[in-house]
Each structure stands twice: as C-alpha cells, then as structure tokens.
Amino acid sequence: MQATTQFFQTASAGECAEVLDFWFNECSIDEAPDTATIQQWQQLFLQRGNKFIRLASLCQQWLSEAESR
C-alpha cells in the first residue's frame, strides 16, 4: 500500500481516481486496503485540495460503509 500512497501524492486527480476505483470496486476483499490506509488516503486528498476533494469524499463513503458492516 505504501507504493499506492506515494503514487497518490504526485499523480493527477484522474489517475488517482482510476487507482482508487480499483481498490474500492475491483480488488478482492483479501487485497483491499485496511481502514487506517483509507483514512491516510483521505487526508492526503484533502491536503491536495481542489479536484482531490471528490476523492476524499469517496474515501469517507467507503469508511462509512465499512463501519456499518
């Protein structure tokens, strides 16, 4: 997950959205990132601002859904 986090620090919003979509919708449960990682990504996107705010919202949605499971 560290490589993905580093990628999110420099990649464009579109590239980040594609990778985030993979982690949230396509990978298997045993490969999925843990809650702490998603929280880290959410903070990173919030810090990057602008176009990344939508990605932070997607992270929050995932976290909210994870809590209800």
C-alpha positions as CSV (number, residue, x, y, z in Angstrom):
1,M,0.0,0.0,0.0
2,Q,3.0,2.3,0.5
3,A,3.6,2.5,-3.2
4,T,-0.1,3.4,-3.8
5,T,0.1,6.1,-1.1
6,Q,3.3,7.6,-2.7
7,F,1.5,7.5,-6.1
8,F,-1.4,9.4,-4.7
9,Q,1.0,12.2,-3.5
10,T,2.0,13.1,-7.0
11,A,-0.4,11.7,-9.6
12,S,-3.1,13.7,-11.3
13,A,-6.7,13.6,-10.0
14,G,-7.8,11.4,-12.9
15,E,-5.0,8.8,-12.4
16,C,-5.8,8.8,-8.6
17,A,-9.5,8.2,-9.3
18,E,-8.7,5.2,-11.5
19,V,-6.5,3.6,-8.9
20,L,-8.9,4.4,-6.1
21,D,-11.7,2.8,-8.2
22,F,-9.7,-0.4,-8.5
23,W,-9.1,-0.6,-4.7
24,F,-12.8,0.1,-3.9
25,N,-14.6,-1.8,-6.6
26,E,-12.4,-4.4,-8.3
27,C,-9.8,-5.9,-6.0
28,S,-10.7,-8.9,-3.8
29,I,-11.5,-8.4,-0.1
30,D,-8.2,-10.0,1.0
31,E,-6.3,-7.5,-1.1
32,A,-8.3,-4.5,0.0
33,P,-6.6,-1.7,2.0
34,D,-7.4,-1.5,5.7
35,T,-9.3,1.3,7.4
36,A,-6.1,3.1,8.5
37,T,-4.8,3.2,4.9
38,I,-8.1,4.6,3.6
39,Q,-8.0,7.3,6.3
40,Q,-4.4,8.2,5.3
41,W,-5.5,8.5,1.7
42,Q,-8.5,10.6,2.6
43,Q,-6.2,13.1,4.5
44,L,-3.8,13.1,1.6
45,F,-6.6,14.0,-0.9
46,L,-7.9,16.7,1.5
47,Q,-4.4,18.2,1.7
48,R,-4.1,18.2,-2.1
49,G,-7.5,20.1,-2.3
50,N,-9.4,21.2,-5.4
51,K,-10.1,18.2,-7.7
52,F,-8.9,15.8,-5.0
53,I,-11.8,16.7,-2.6
54,R,-14.1,14.4,-4.5
55,L,-11.6,11.5,-3.9
56,A,-11.5,12.3,-0.2
57,S,-15.3,12.1,-0.2
58,L,-15.1,8.7,-1.8
59,C,-12.8,7.6,0.9
60,Q,-15.2,8.9,3.5
61,Q,-18.0,7.0,1.9
62,W,-16.0,3.8,1.9
63,L,-15.1,4.3,5.6
64,S,-18.8,4.9,6.5
65,E,-19.9,1.8,4.7
66,A,-17.1,-0.2,6.4
67,E,-18.3,0.9,9.8
68,S,-21.8,-0.3,9.0
69,R,-20.7,-3.8,8.1
